[in-house]
Amino acid sequence: MKKQCIIFVLKNHEEWLIKNIEKILKFRENFDLYFVTRVQSDHVDRLLKNHNLVNIPLSYDPGYYSALCAGFQFVQNLKYHTWIEFGECDLISLDEINKFNTINQDYNLEKSVIFGSRFTKFNKFKKNKKYILFSIGKKIYDPYTKFRIYNENAFEAMKYLFQFNMSPQNFLNLIYKKPNYIEVKIKSYKRRYDFKHFLKKIEIKFKLYIYALFVLPYIKRNGLNKY
């Protein structure tokens, strides 16, 4: 068993998997790999099986975060030092994983979470997320990206969030107390926006506001933020 693992969350990514299989196999030198397949075909299942890659198939599509939860539950008893979430197959190059991990090593695994960010403070036209700033007094420029590294403390906190059926978007209790996170600029492909994506973004923002206004104060009052 390696010291680190990557959890890939796939949905209709057969072509992506076929195109990138050789690059993915190279990751096995340094990582254990787990694939959560939300909607799969026989080709995906067969491809993963033929290359001895661990597949965590879901019988239906419960949504991204429930799929991620299934991946975390699958590995929760394995004592990895770091867990990498990679759910941006169409938007982020696999090459960013190695760069991401190098930054993580530079910090000696001290940061609970490293966020991959498509934006930075240097992007003049991308404003900081005000509801996060309001909640924790710190700036996070790209909270929606599904590309993160968690250390052991963060993983324990994530299990707490999953236990209470809370989305990983509600990571605020991980970071508001002290600067135990960093946000790293990553290269990304251009996102194609549509009306469905717009509605989803509004839904996520609404949930984050509710969390910031009601759930986070409860966590602070009751001392639940051990991590």
C-alpha positions in Angstrom: 0.0 0.0 0.0 1.2 3.5 -0.9 1.2 6.4 1.5 -1.1 8.4 -0.8 -4.1 7.7 -2.9 -6.2 9.4 -5.6 -10.0 9.1 -5.7 -11.3 9.7 -9.2 -15.0 10.4 -9.6 -16.2 9.5 -13.1 -19.4 10.0 -15.0 -19.6 9.1 -18.7 -15.9 9.5 -18.9 -15.2 6.4 -21.1 -13.4 8.5 -23.8 -11.4 10.4 -21.2 -10.3 7.1 -19.6 -9.3 5.5 -22.8 -7.3 8.6 -23.8 -5.5 8.9 -20.5 -5.1 5.3 -19.4 -1.3 5.2 -19.9 -0.8 8.4 -18.0 -3.1 7.1 -15.2 -1.1 3.9 -14.9 2.1 5.8 -14.3 0.5 7.3 -11.2 0.5 3.8 -9.6 4.3 4.3 -8.9 3.4 6.8 -6.2 -0.3 6.5 -5.5 -3.0 3.9 -4.9 -5.9 4.6 -7.3 -9.6 4.3 -6.8 -12.3 5.0 -9.3 -15.9 5.8 -8.3 -18.1 5.4 -11.4 -21.4 7.2 -11.2 -22.6 6.2 -14.6 -20.5 3.6 -16.3 -20.5 1.4 -19.4 -19.2 -2.1 -19.9 -16.1 -0.6 -21.6 -15.2 1.5 -18.5 -15.7 -1.5 -16.2 -13.7 -3.8 -18.5 -10.9 -1.2 -19.0 -10.5 -0.7 -15.2 -10.6 -4.5 -14.6 -8.1 -5.2 -17.4 -5.6 -2.9 -15.8 -6.2 -4.0 -12.2 -7.6 -0.7 -11.2 -10.0 -0.5 -8.3 -13.5 0.3 -9.4 -16.2 1.4 -6.9 -19.3 1.1 -9.1 -22.6 2.8 -8.0 -25.9 1.2 -9.0 -27.3 4.6 -9.8 -26.1 8.2 -10.0 -26.5 9.8 -6.5 -24.7 13.0 -7.5 -21.1 14.0 -7.2 -20.7 14.4 -3.5 -22.5 11.2 -2.6 -20.2 9.5 -5.1 -17.2 11.1 -3.4 -18.5 10.0 -0.1 -18.6 6.4 -1.3 -15.0 6.7 -2.3 -14.0 8.1 1.1 -15.9 5.4 2.9 -14.2 2.8 0.8 -10.7 3.9 1.9 -11.6 5.3 5.4 -9.9 2.5 7.3 -6.7 2.6 5.2 -4.0 4.7 6.8 -3.0 7.0 4.0 -1.1 10.2 4.7 -2.9 12.1 2.0 -6.0 11.7 -0.1 -6.4 13.5 -3.5 -9.8 14.2 -4.8 -9.9 14.4 -8.6 -13.3 15.0 -10.0 -12.5 17.5 -12.8 -11.6 15.1 -15.6 -12.9 17.4 -18.3 -11.5 20.6 -16.9 -8.0 19.9 -15.4 -5.0 18.2 -16.8 -3.8 15.0 -15.1 -0.3 16.6 -15.1 -1.5 19.0 -12.4 -1.7 16.1 -9.9 2.1 15.8 -9.8 2.5 19.6 -9.4 -0.2 19.6 -6.7 1.5 16.8 -4.8 4.9 18.5 -5.0 3.5 21.5 -3.3 1.9 19.3 -0.7 5.3 17.7 0.0 6.9 21.1 0.3 4.5 21.9 3.2 5.4 18.5 4.8 1.7 17.5 5.0 1.1 20.3 7.5 -1.9 21.8 5.6 -5.2 20.2 6.2 -6.5 21.1 2.7 -4.9 22.3 -0.5 -7.4 23.7 -2.9 -6.8 23.7 -6.6 -7.9 27.1 -7.9 -8.7 28.2 -11.4 -8.5 31.8 -10.2 -6.2 33.8 -7.9 -6.1 37.3 -6.4 -4.4 38.4 -9.6 -7.5 37.7 -11.7 -9.0 41.2 -11.7 -12.4 40.1 -13.0 -12.9 37.2 -10.6 -14.2 38.4 -7.2 -13.6 36.6 -3.9 -16.6 34.6 -2.6 -18.1 37.0 -0.1 -20.1 34.4 1.9 -16.9 32.6 2.7 -15.1 35.8 3.6 -18.1 36.7 5.8 -17.9 33.3 7.6 -14.3 32.8 8.2 -12.6 36.1 7.5 -10.4 34.6 4.9 -10.4 34.6 1.1 -11.0 31.5 -1.1 -11.2 32.4 -4.7 -12.4 29.1 -6.2 -14.3 26.9 -3.7 -16.2 24.9 -6.3 -13.3 23.1 -7.9 -13.3 19.3 -7.3 -9.5 19.0 -7.1 -8.1 19.0 -3.5 -5.6 17.3 -1.3 -6.6 16.3 2.2 -4.2 15.3 5.0 -5.2 13.0 7.9 -6.8 15.6 10.0 -8.9 16.9 7.1 -9.9 13.4 6.3 -11.3 12.8 9.8 -13.2 16.1 9.5 -14.6 15.0 6.1 -15.8 11.7 7.6 -17.7 13.9 10.1 -19.3 15.9 7.3 -20.3 12.8 5.5 -21.7 11.2 8.6 -24.2 14.0 8.9 -24.9 14.1 5.1 -23.3 17.4 4.6 -21.7 18.4 1.3 -17.9 18.8 1.2 -18.6 22.3 0.0 -19.2 22.9 3.7 -15.5 22.7 4.5 -15.5 26.0 6.4 -15.2 24.3 9.8 -11.8 23.0 8.6 -10.2 26.3 8.0 -11.8 29.2 9.8 -9.9 28.7 13.1 -6.3 29.0 11.8 -4.6 29.2 8.4 -4.3 25.4 7.8 -5.1 25.6 4.1 -3.6 27.0 1.0 -5.1 27.7 -2.4 -2.9 26.9 -5.4 -3.3 28.1 -9.0 -3.9 25.3 -11.5 -4.2 25.2 -15.2 -7.7 24.4 -16.4 -9.5 23.9 -19.7 -12.2 26.3 -20.7 -15.6 25.4 -19.0 -18.7 25.2 -21.2 -21.5 26.9 -19.4 -25.2 26.0 -19.9 -28.5 26.7 -18.0 -28.3 23.5 -16.0 -24.8 24.5 -14.8 -26.1 28.0 -13.9 -28.9 26.5 -11.8 -26.5 24.1 -10.0 -24.2 27.0 -9.2 -27.2 29.0 -7.7 -28.1 25.9 -5.6 -24.6 25.5 -4.2 -24.4 29.2 -3.4 -27.7 29.0 -1.5 -26.5 26.0 0.5 -23.3 27.8 1.4 -25.1 30.8 2.6 -27.3 28.7 4.8 -24.3 26.9 6.1 -22.4 30.1 6.8 -25.3 31.7 8.6 -26.7 28.8 10.6 -24.6 25.7 10.7 -21.2 27.2 11.2 -22.2 29.3 14.2 -23.6 26.1 15.8 -20.3 24.3 15.2 -18.4 27.2 16.8 -20.6 27.4 19.8 -20.5 23.7 20.5 -16.8 23.2 19.9 -17.2 20.7 17.1 -14.3 22.0 15.1 -11.6 19.7 16.4 -9.7 19.8 13.1 
